[in-house]
Amino acid sequence: MKITPLEIEEVESKAGNIYEAVVVAAKRARQINDEQKLEYNQRVEPLIKADDDSDDTVVSKDKMNISVEFEQRPKTTESGLNELLADGLEFRIRNENPED
């Protein structure tokens, strides 16, 4: 896995400051992770039901292929940052004073 350095100024320019940019990218990464987890569970569930009567110590080839496919996907933090840098995210800052 290669590590790509980012210019802090470029990330900071996408939000009010660097901390807001990091929070926005992290929240998006969490959303992507939840979506991928749901997709993984939906794809593996039929295989788990089929394997209930077989030996639990043996991992099926289908489950292994699905796991490898998900491992090869880009990391969610990288995806969240890329979406932020490509202006693919819309976000708003919550007001601390609700009456405003």
Secondary structure, DSSP 8 states (H G I E B T S, - for coil): -------HHHHHTTSSSHHHHHHHHHHHHHHHHHHHHHHHHHHHHHHHHHHTTS-TTS--HHHHHHHHHHHTS--HHHHHHHHHHTT--------SSTT-
